[in-house]
Amino acid sequence: MQRARRSLRSTVERALDRFGARGGGDLVADLALPVSTAAVAQLLGLTVERTGAWSS
């Protein structure tokens, strides 16, 4: 569970960094969707490379 928590925390931090670097954006498309997609993928045991198609 700790590994999952660290991974999700990293995903959230990257999404927030990108969001902030652009000066904002669409909260759902730029933050909620990538984070929730990563969380579900992690629960299913999928790699990050395989989740790209989900968010397109």
HUBEL-V742841 format. One line per field, one symbol per residue. phi: phi as a letter, one per 20 degrees, with the letter a starting at -180 (. if undefined). psi: psi as a letter, one per 30 degrees, with the letter a starting at -180 (. if undefined). Layout:
phi = ???
psi = ???
//
This chain:
phi = .fffffffffffffffffgffenpqegffecfffffffffgffemeegfeegffee
psi = eeeeeeeeeeeeeeeeeeeeefgaajeeefeeeeeeeeeeeeefglleeffefeg.
//
